[in-house]
Amino acid sequence: MAAVFIKAANAKIRSNPWTDYFCSTHFWGPASNFTIPLAAIADTQKSPDLISGKMTGALIFYALTFMRFSLAITPRNGLLFGCHTVNATAQSIQGYRFMDWHYWGGKEKKLLAEKEAAAKEKLVEVDPAEEKRVRSGDTT
């Protein structure tokens, strides 16, 4: 009895091209894979010192490999290609941030900016007589 119901439901799903695609791995594989580029996009707001260079490199290679795979299979999977294109782009941005932070002076720039901000926050005590002289325009 259950086998007959399952067979009828499967035949109904497969008879409509849209539901056939929606119930296939051509849809659900890329749909579930989109969590990887979404996480990479969210991570662009975090500090670059948290980025793993090796993992970012592996994810770039992974994305480029499966971009190629999505075009090599029959039928071509545009959703999978789009997913890995977004992933390769997001991971490349993360790779750039990693390289900038560790090798191109990003860490030093941040430390310098923090020192400048701390210097601006410090209050400079001024002699009231000196302040009055400067405000009046007396430069002698």
N, C-alpha and C positions, 0 to 999 in steps of 0.2 A: 504494500500500500504506500509506504513512504517513498519507495523507489519510483513509483509511478508519479507521485507529486513532484519529486525532485527533477525527474526527467521532463515533466511538463513545464515546470518553472524555468529550467535551463533552456528549453526550446523557445519559450516566450522571450527570455532575455536575449538570446542569440538572434531572434528574428528582427529586432530593432537595431540598426547600426549604432545609434547613440548609446543605448544601454549595453550593447555588446562591447563597445569601447570602454565605457565607464566601469564595467565589471572585469576588465582585463588587466594584465600586468603592464601593458603599454600605458595605462593611466596610473595605476596605484604605485608602481615602482618610482616614477619621477615625482609623483605627489608626495610620497613619503621621503624621498631624497631631498626635497626642497627645505627640509629642516636644517641641512648642513649650510647652504648659503645664507639662510635667514639668521642662523647663529653667527656666522662670520660678519654679516652686516651689523648685527647688534654689537658684536665685539669691537667694531671700529670706534665706539664711544668709550672704550676702556683704555687704560694706560698701555702704551706699547711695550713696557717692560714685562707684561704678562704673556706676550706672544711667544710661542715656541717656533723657532726657525725651522727645525726639522719637520715638525708636523705641518706647518704651512707649506713647505716645499712638497711634502708628500701629497697634500690635498690639491695643490696646483697640478701635479702630475696626474693624480686620480681624475680630476675634472677634465683635463685635456684628453686623457685616454678615453673616457666615456663620452666626450663630445664626438670623437671619431667613431666610437662604437655605435652611437645613436644614428649615425648616417650610414653605417655599413650594414646594419641589419635590414631585413625586409619584413614588413614595410618599415620605412624610415620613421623614427620616433621623434617628432618635433618637440614634444613636451620634455622629453629626456634631454634633447639638445639644448633647449632653453634653460633647463634646470642647471646643467653643467656649465653653460655659458655664464650664468649669473654666479655660480660657484667659483669658476676660474677668475672672474673679475674681482669678486669679493676677496678671494684668497690672495690675488696679486696685490690688492690694496694693502692687505695685512702684511704681505711680504715686503712691500715698500716701507711700511711703517716700522717693521722689524729692522730692516737694513738702515733706515734713517736713525733709529734710536741707538743701535749698537755700533754702527760703523761710520755714519756720516755726521756725527756731532749732535744728534738730537738730545742725548742725555745731558751734554754740556750746556746746550742752549736752555734747557729747562732749569738747570741749576743756576745759571746766570740770571734768568728771568725771576727766579725765586729770590735771589739775593737783591736784585733791583727793587722788587716789590717790598721786601723787608726794609730796605733803606728808605723807601718812600714813607713807610708807616712810622718810622721813628720820628718823634717830634724833636725839632731843633729849638732849643731854648734861645730866645733873643732878648737882649737887654732892652727894656722898654724905652730908654732914651735913644738907643740906636734905631729902634723901629720908628719912633717919632721923627727922627732926623731923615731917614730914608723916605718916609711918606711925604714929608714936606718938600722933598726934592733937593735938599741940601747935600751936595756931594763933597763938600770940603771936609 
